[in-house]
Amino acid sequence: MNKLREFLNGLSPIDQSQFATDCGTTIASLRTAISKKSKLGAALCMKIEVQSHQKVTRLDLLSTTDCLAIWPNEFNRSNLELNL
């Protein structure tokens, strides 16, 4: 979540709002999730990865276990460990 916070802080308020809209949410919802350290859904994590041009990835937002469970064909333990 820190990477998402840093990414958002690097955007202007207008760009933050547009980014959140492009992800199908609001900046308030993203900020609340960050402050409460809430677990984000897989679909939102994918949208964040795409809309941030991989500056914030699913691996930044979800645990290794979650990534392995949700995307078993895309990730395996060895390539996740390299990214930790």
N, C-alpha and C positions, 0 to 999 in steps of 0.2 A: 504493500500500500504506500510505502514511502516514495517509491518511484512514481506512482500515480500522482501523489501530492506534489512532488518536485516538478513533474511535467505540467500539471495544471498551473502551478505558481509561475511557470515560465511563459504562460499565455496571458494576453490582455483579458480583461473581464468579458469583452465581446467575444473573443476567440474561445474562452472557456465555455461560455454559454452555447456557442455554435458547436463546439466539440461534444458537449453533453447531448445536445439535440441530435447530432449525427450518430451518437451512440444509442439513441432512443430513450434518454433519461434527461434529468435536469442537473445543473451544477449543484444545486442544493442537495439533491439526493446523493450525488457523488461525494460531496464534502461531508455529509452526515455519515455515509458508509466509511469514509476514511477516518473520521474522528472516533467513531464507535468500533472501528476495526471489524466491521461486518464482513461476512463472507459474501462475495459477489457471485452471481450466477454465471454459468459457463457461457451462455449466449452473450451476456454483457461483457465478459472478459474478452471474448473473441472480437466484439465490436470495438472495444478499447484498443486492442492490439492492431486492428486494421486501421482505425481512424487516427491512431498516433503514429502510423507508419512504423510500427514495431519498436517505438521508443519505450513503450510499456507493453510487455508481453504477458501472455497467460501465466508464464512461469513466475512473473513478478507479482501476480495477483492471487494465485492458487498454490496450494501445497503440492509437493511432489506426488503424494498419494492421490490427490484429486486429479491431477493431470494424467496419471497412469490409468485411473479408473474411467475418466471421461473420454480420453483420446488414446486408447491402447495401441492403435495402429500407427499413430503419429509419433508417440513418445515411447521410449523404453527406459528402464532404470539407468542404463549406462549413459545415454545422452542427457538425461535429466541431471545426473550427478555432475556432469561436466559443466552444466550451467549454474550450479548452486554456488 
